[in-house]
Amino acid sequence: MFLGRVVGQVWATRMAQDLAGKRLLVVEALDERRDPAAPKVTPVVCVDPLGTDLGERVIVAFGKAARVACGGDGDLAFEAAIVGIVDDFEVPLAPPAWRALWPGDAPPDAAGGPG
């Protein structure tokens, strides 16, 4: 799983039957630091069973966990799903950009207002 932010939506007129009726969102990982031992692909197209809004921070699951979270038995035609909408988090060494309202925005100040 990873923490990310919803940055867009995808529409497709032709898709695998398993994706019919599913909302597809584009999620950018919050932490873009790369570890050579574990390369990431980002952004990720995710199934959204929760009704997530653009700009929200989310938890993304991969593989069977993602498919089961969307009501399947693990044998569906997608690899990633939004499994949580993040209200807040406590990560002492998180970069300030993690708290920004939108990528590139200034993070909110300690009082919760715009930075």
C-alpha positions in Angstrom: 0.0 0.0 0.0 1.0 3.6 -0.4 -0.2 7.1 0.5 -1.2 9.2 -2.5 -3.2 12.1 -3.8 -6.0 11.9 -6.4 -4.8 14.1 -9.4 -7.3 13.1 -12.1 -9.9 10.8 -13.6 -9.9 8.4 -16.5 -12.8 7.6 -18.8 -12.8 4.7 -21.3 -15.5 3.7 -23.7 -14.0 0.2 -24.3 -12.6 -1.7 -21.3 -12.5 -5.2 -19.8 -15.9 -6.3 -18.5 -14.6 -6.3 -14.9 -14.1 -2.5 -15.1 -17.6 -1.7 -16.4 -19.3 0.7 -14.1 -16.1 1.3 -12.0 -14.8 4.8 -11.5 -11.1 5.1 -12.4 -8.9 7.8 -10.8 -5.3 8.8 -11.3 -3.3 8.8 -8.0 0.2 10.3 -7.6 2.3 8.9 -4.7 3.0 11.4 -2.0 6.5 10.2 -1.5 8.4 10.4 -4.8 11.8 9.4 -3.4 13.1 6.4 -5.2 14.7 3.3 -3.7 16.6 1.5 -6.4 15.7 -1.8 -4.7 12.0 -1.1 -5.1 11.1 1.0 -8.1 7.6 2.5 -8.3 5.3 3.3 -11.1 3.4 6.5 -10.6 0.9 7.9 -11.3 -1.3 4.8 -10.8 -4.8 4.3 -12.3 -7.0 3.0 -9.4 -10.5 1.7 -9.1 -12.4 4.0 -6.7 -15.2 2.2 -4.7 -15.3 5.0 -2.1 -16.4 8.1 -4.1 -13.1 9.9 -3.6 -12.8 13.6 -4.6 -10.1 15.2 -6.7 -7.2 16.4 -4.5 -7.9 14.0 -1.5 -5.1 12.0 0.1 -5.8 8.3 -0.2 -4.5 4.8 0.7 -4.0 2.6 -2.3 -3.8 -1.2 -2.2 -2.4 -3.4 -4.9 -3.1 -6.9 -6.1 -5.6 -9.3 -4.5 -6.1 -6.9 -1.6 -7.3 -4.2 -4.0 -9.7 -6.6 -5.8 -11.2 -8.0 -2.6 -11.7 -4.4 -1.3 -13.9 -3.8 -4.4 -16.1 -6.8 -3.6 -14.3 -9.4 -5.8 -12.8 -12.7 -4.9 -9.4 -11.5 -6.1 -9.8 -12.6 -9.7 -10.7 -9.2 -11.4 -9.0 -7.2 -14.2 -7.4 -4.4 -12.2 -4.3 -4.1 -10.0 -4.9 -1.0 -7.8 -7.8 0.4 -5.7 -8.4 3.2 -3.3 -9.1 1.5 0.0 -9.1 4.5 2.3 -9.5 8.3 2.3 -7.0 9.9 4.6 -8.4 12.4 7.1 -5.0 13.1 8.7 -1.7 11.5 9.5 1.3 11.8 11.8 4.6 11.2 10.1 7.2 13.3 11.9 9.7 13.3 9.0 7.1 13.8 6.2 8.0 16.5 3.7 5.8 19.6 4.0 4.4 18.9 0.5 2.5 15.9 2.0 0.2 18.4 3.8 -0.3 20.8 0.9 -3.9 21.1 -0.3 -2.8 20.4 -3.8 0.6 19.5 -5.3 2.7 22.6 -5.5 0.6 24.5 -2.9 2.1 25.8 0.3 1.2 23.4 3.2 -1.3 24.6 5.8 0.2 26.4 8.8 0.1 24.9 12.3 -3.4 26.6 12.9 -4.8 24.6 9.9 -5.1 27.6 7.5 -3.3 28.1 4.2 0.4 28.4 4.5 
